[in-house]
Amino acid sequence: MNLHLSRLRLRRDPDVAALAHLLLPKTEGARVAAGHRLLWSLFADSPDRARDFLWCEDAGGTWQRATFLILSRRRPQDTRGLFEIETKPFAPVLAPGQRLGFRLRASPAASDTPTAVGRRGKRIDPVARALRDLPPEVRAERRHSVLQEVGAGWLARQGARAGFTLCDAEAPSGTRQPCLSVDGERWNVLPREGAAPVRFSSLDFEGVLRVEDPSLFLAALAEGFGRAKAFGCGLMLIRPNRG
């Protein structure tokens, strides 16, 4: 499986700069929706082409600073000359037991059991579900700890299928806890012309993992994690862990 990792920035030439605020709006939902369309243009070489890439906005802010990362099976083709693109093969050599630092924005939502044959299950946000089970007066106080617990549990289940485990460290209490931070909880509402908005929740994960099955892990990296992969979620960025 040949994979490519690309870093993209909008060109700063006057013709692109004049369109920058249309290509990358400032409001978050509109920006994600625009990023989805903009990056798809680099791979949409035929009307029936299925998405075979993952992407994330690695650095936000003004359009001059906006940086996108793409993991793809094909090299991006910028036929409109909008981007500065750096592409290199993505073929990390991994070994069982190797520790890697990682970052991931993912949508951990799951589908509930459908109530009728032929109908889809309702999309359930696991953080909202966990908070709903708590008394209203303690939800705000417990929100951060629930976020950590739910996020760690979800990612550990991903790892069981994807050939990795979360590394842990000794907490001040003497217990062992995952080397993991879960943050950035957000509800995304993406406008669509002539259709209902796309809605999904996402979380930001950062921590250290241990590779258990390198081939399984690399295959999972290529497929991505969670839902909303077309909208900037699911791409796990890895780096050697020096700790």
C-alpha positions as CSV (number, residue, x, y, z in Angstrom):
1,M,0.0,0.0,0.0
2,N,1.6,3.2,-1.2
3,L,0.8,6.3,0.9
4,H,1.7,9.9,0.6
5,L,1.8,12.6,3.3
6,S,1.4,16.1,2.0
7,R,1.6,19.6,3.6
8,L,-0.4,22.3,1.9
9,R,-0.7,26.1,2.2
10,L,-2.6,28.5,0.1
11,R,-0.3,30.4,-2.3
12,R,0.3,34.0,-1.4
13,D,0.2,35.3,-4.9
14,P,-2.2,38.2,-5.5
15,D,-4.7,36.2,-7.5
16,V,-5.0,33.6,-4.7
17,A,-4.9,36.2,-1.9
18,A,-7.9,37.9,-3.5
19,L,-10.0,34.7,-3.1
20,A,-8.5,33.6,0.2
21,H,-11.5,34.6,2.4
22,L,-13.9,32.8,0.1
23,L,-11.7,29.7,0.0
24,L,-11.2,29.7,3.8
25,P,-13.9,31.5,5.7
26,K,-13.2,32.6,9.3
27,T,-16.2,31.0,11.0
28,E,-15.4,27.5,12.1
29,G,-18.3,25.5,10.5
30,A,-18.0,27.3,7.2
31,R,-14.2,26.8,7.3
32,V,-14.5,23.0,7.7
33,A,-17.0,22.8,5.0
34,A,-14.9,24.9,2.7
35,G,-11.8,22.8,3.6
36,H,-13.7,19.7,2.6
37,R,-14.6,21.0,-0.8
38,L,-11.2,22.7,-1.4
39,L,-9.1,19.6,-0.6
40,W,-11.5,17.3,-2.5
41,S,-10.7,19.3,-5.6
42,L,-7.1,17.9,-5.4
43,F,-8.4,14.3,-5.8
44,A,-11.7,14.5,-7.8
45,D,-10.3,13.4,-11.1
46,S,-13.6,11.6,-12.1
47,P,-17.2,12.0,-11.1
48,D,-17.4,8.5,-9.5
49,R,-14.2,8.7,-7.6
50,A,-14.5,7.6,-3.9
51,R,-12.6,9.5,-1.2
52,D,-9.3,7.8,-0.5
53,F,-7.6,10.4,1.7
54,L,-7.7,11.8,5.2
55,W,-7.0,15.4,6.1
56,C,-6.7,17.9,9.0
57,E,-6.0,21.5,9.4
58,D,-2.8,21.4,11.3
59,A,-2.4,25.2,11.9
60,G,-5.3,27.6,11.8
61,G,-5.6,31.3,12.2
62,T,-5.4,33.7,9.3
63,W,-5.4,32.2,5.8
64,Q,-1.7,33.0,5.5
65,R,-0.9,30.7,8.4
66,A,-3.4,27.9,7.5
67,T,-1.7,24.6,7.0
68,F,-3.3,21.3,5.9
69,L,-2.0,17.8,6.2
70,I,-3.2,15.0,3.9
71,L,-2.6,11.3,4.0
72,S,-3.5,9.8,0.7
73,R,-3.1,6.8,-1.6
74,R,-2.6,9.2,-4.6
75,R,-0.5,12.4,-4.9
76,P,-2.7,15.5,-4.8
77,Q,-3.1,17.2,-8.2
78,D,-3.4,21.0,-7.9
79,T,-4.7,21.8,-11.4
80,R,-5.9,25.2,-10.3
81,G,-2.6,26.4,-8.9
82,L,-4.0,27.3,-5.5
83,F,-1.6,25.6,-3.1
84,E,2.1,25.3,-2.2
85,I,2.4,21.5,-1.8
86,E,5.1,19.4,-0.3
87,T,4.6,15.6,-0.7
88,K,6.7,12.7,0.5
89,P,6.1,9.0,0.8
90,F,4.6,7.8,4.1
91,A,6.2,4.5,4.9
92,P,7.3,4.5,8.6
93,V,9.3,1.5,9.7
94,L,7.7,0.4,13.0
95,A,8.4,-2.4,15.4
96,P,6.3,-4.1,18.1
97,G,6.7,-2.3,21.4
98,Q,7.7,1.0,19.8
99,R,6.4,4.1,21.5
100,L,5.0,6.9,19.4
101,G,3.7,10.4,20.3
102,F,0.4,11.1,18.5
103,R,-2.2,13.8,17.8
104,L,-5.7,13.1,16.5
105,R,-8.9,14.9,16.0
106,A,-11.7,12.4,15.8
107,S,-15.5,12.2,16.0
108,P,-16.2,9.3,18.4
109,A,-20.0,9.3,17.8
110,A,-21.7,5.9,17.5
111,S,-25.0,4.7,16.2
112,D,-27.7,3.6,18.6
113,T,-29.8,0.5,17.9
114,P,-32.4,1.3,15.2
115,T,-36.0,1.2,16.4
116,A,-37.4,-0.2,13.2
117,V,-36.2,-2.4,10.4
118,G,-34.7,-0.5,7.5
119,R,-34.0,2.6,9.6
120,R,-30.7,3.9,10.7
121,G,-29.8,4.1,14.4
122,K,-29.7,7.5,16.0
123,R,-26.2,9.1,16.2
124,I,-25.1,9.2,19.8
125,D,-22.4,11.4,21.2
126,P,-20.7,9.4,24.0
127,V,-19.7,12.5,26.1
128,A,-23.2,13.8,26.1
129,R,-24.6,10.4,26.9
130,A,-22.2,10.0,29.9
131,L,-23.1,13.5,31.2
132,R,-26.8,12.8,30.8
133,D,-26.6,10.0,33.3
134,L,-25.2,12.3,36.0
135,P,-27.3,14.6,38.2
136,P,-27.7,18.0,36.6
137,E,-26.0,19.8,39.5
138,V,-22.7,18.0,39.1
139,R,-22.4,17.9,35.3
140,A,-20.4,21.1,34.9
141,E,-18.0,20.0,37.7
142,R,-17.5,16.5,36.2
143,R,-17.4,17.5,32.6
144,H,-13.6,17.5,32.3
145,S,-13.1,14.1,34.0
146,V,-15.9,12.6,31.9
147,L,-14.2,13.9,28.8
148,Q,-11.0,12.2,29.8
149,E,-12.7,8.9,30.8
150,V,-14.9,8.7,27.7
151,G,-12.1,9.7,25.3
152,A,-9.6,7.3,26.8
153,G,-12.1,4.4,26.7
154,W,-13.1,5.2,23.1
155,L,-9.4,5.4,21.9
156,A,-8.5,2.2,23.8
157,R,-11.2,0.4,21.9
158,Q,-9.9,1.8,18.6
159,G,-6.4,0.5,19.6
160,A,-7.7,-3.0,20.3
161,R,-8.8,-3.2,16.6
162,A,-5.9,-1.2,15.2
163,G,-2.8,-2.8,16.7
164,F,-1.9,-0.3,19.4
165,T,-2.3,0.3,23.2
166,L,-2.2,3.6,25.1
167,C,0.9,4.0,27.2
168,D,0.4,4.9,30.9
169,A,2.1,6.7,33.6
170,E,1.9,6.9,37.4
171,A,-0.5,9.5,38.6
172,P,0.0,11.5,41.8
173,S,-2.5,9.2,43.5
174,G,-0.2,6.2,42.7
175,T,-2.6,4.8,40.1
176,R,-1.7,4.2,36.5
177,Q,-3.4,6.4,33.9
178,P,-3.0,6.7,30.2
179,C,-0.5,9.2,28.8
180,L,-3.3,11.0,27.1
181,S,-5.0,14.4,27.0
182,V,-8.5,14.8,25.7
183,D,-9.5,18.3,24.8
184,G,-11.2,20.5,22.2
185,E,-14.7,19.2,22.6
186,R,-16.8,20.9,19.9
187,W,-20.1,20.5,18.1
188,N,-19.6,21.1,14.4
189,V,-22.4,22.5,12.3
190,L,-21.5,22.6,8.6
191,P,-23.8,24.5,6.2
192,R,-24.9,22.8,3.0
193,E,-26.7,24.5,0.1
194,G,-30.2,23.1,-0.3
195,A,-29.8,20.5,2.4
196,A,-29.8,20.2,6.2
197,P,-26.5,21.0,7.9
198,V,-23.9,18.3,8.6
199,R,-23.7,18.0,12.4
200,F,-21.1,16.0,14.4
201,S,-19.0,16.3,17.6
202,S,-15.3,16.0,17.7
203,L,-12.5,15.6,20.3
204,D,-8.8,16.4,20.2
205,F,-6.5,13.6,21.5
206,E,-2.8,13.9,22.3
207,G,-0.6,11.3,24.0
208,V,1.7,8.4,23.7
209,L,0.9,4.9,22.3
210,R,2.7,1.6,22.0
211,V,2.7,-0.2,18.7
212,E,1.6,-3.8,19.2
213,D,1.0,-4.9,15.5
214,P,2.8,-2.7,13.0
215,S,1.1,-3.9,9.9
216,L,-2.4,-3.6,11.5
217,F,-1.5,-0.2,12.9
218,L,-0.3,1.2,9.5
219,A,-3.5,-0.1,7.8
220,A,-5.6,1.6,10.5
221,L,-3.7,4.9,10.0
222,A,-4.6,4.8,6.3
223,E,-8.3,4.2,7.0
224,G,-8.5,6.8,9.8
225,F,-10.4,6.7,13.1
226,G,-13.9,7.5,14.0
227,R,-16.5,9.3,11.9
228,A,-16.6,12.5,9.9
229,K,-13.4,11.6,8.0
230,A,-14.4,13.7,5.0
231,F,-14.6,16.8,7.3
232,G,-11.1,16.9,8.8
233,C,-11.4,14.1,11.4
234,G,-9.7,10.7,11.7
235,L,-6.1,11.5,10.6
236,M,-3.7,10.4,13.4
237,L,-0.3,12.2,13.2
238,I,2.6,10.2,14.7
239,R,6.1,11.0,15.7
240,P,8.9,9.2,17.6
241,N,8.6,9.4,21.3
242,R,11.8,10.5,23.0
243,G,10.5,10.1,26.5
